[in-house]
Amino acid sequence: MEQTPDFSQARWFKSNNSGDGGCVEVAILPTAVGIRDSKTENSPVIVVSRDEWSAFVAGVRAGEFEG
């Protein structure tokens, strides 16, 4: 079983384009990327691989998720 990475000391950040409303925060570790809700203290962390995160970011930049 794969162990969940420790995000307790991670540096979390959100986009500079974020407003005061709901956003997500991201923390990048050497082995994984954590994603959480910025408005909920102690929000659960969704963990993805760095490769998955890179593919997601590339898709956003390419406009793959625009309606």
C-alpha positions as CSV (number, residue, x, y, z in Angstrom):
1,M,0.0,0.0,0.0
2,E,1.3,3.4,-0.9
3,Q,1.8,5.8,1.9
4,T,0.1,9.3,1.8
5,P,2.7,12.1,1.6
6,D,3.0,14.4,4.7
7,F,1.7,17.9,3.8
8,S,1.9,19.2,7.4
9,Q,5.0,21.4,6.6
10,A,4.1,22.1,3.0
11,R,4.0,25.6,1.5
12,W,0.4,26.0,0.2
13,F,-0.3,28.6,-2.5
14,K,-3.2,29.7,-4.7
15,S,-3.4,31.5,-8.0
16,N,-2.8,35.2,-8.2
17,N,-6.0,35.3,-10.2
18,S,-8.0,34.1,-7.2
19,G,-10.6,36.5,-5.7
20,D,-11.8,36.5,-2.1
21,G,-14.2,33.7,-2.9
22,G,-13.6,30.0,-2.9
23,C,-10.4,28.8,-4.4
24,V,-8.2,25.8,-4.2
25,E,-4.7,25.8,-2.8
26,V,-1.8,23.6,-4.1
27,A,1.3,22.3,-2.4
28,I,4.0,20.7,-4.5
29,L,6.3,18.1,-2.8
30,P,9.1,16.2,-4.5
31,T,6.9,13.1,-5.0
32,A,3.3,14.4,-5.1
33,V,1.0,17.4,-5.4
34,G,-1.7,18.2,-2.8
35,I,-4.9,20.1,-3.7
36,R,-7.3,21.4,-1.0
37,D,-10.1,23.9,-0.5
38,S,-8.8,27.2,0.6
39,K,-11.9,28.3,2.5
40,T,-12.1,25.3,4.8
41,E,-9.6,25.0,7.6
42,N,-8.1,21.5,7.7
43,S,-9.7,20.6,4.4
44,P,-9.0,17.1,3.1
45,V,-6.1,16.9,0.7
46,I,-6.5,15.4,-2.8
47,V,-3.1,13.9,-3.7
48,V,-2.0,13.4,-7.3
49,S,1.3,12.6,-8.9
50,R,3.5,15.3,-10.3
51,D,3.0,13.8,-13.7
52,E,-0.8,14.0,-13.3
53,W,-0.5,17.6,-12.1
54,S,1.7,18.5,-15.1
55,A,-0.8,17.0,-17.5
56,F,-3.7,18.9,-15.8
57,V,-1.8,22.3,-16.0
58,A,-0.9,21.6,-19.7
59,G,-4.6,20.9,-20.4
60,V,-5.6,24.2,-18.7
61,R,-3.1,26.1,-20.7
62,A,-4.2,24.5,-23.9
63,G,-7.9,25.4,-23.2
64,E,-9.0,21.8,-22.9
65,F,-11.5,22.6,-20.1
66,E,-13.1,25.7,-21.6
67,G,-16.8,25.5,-22.3
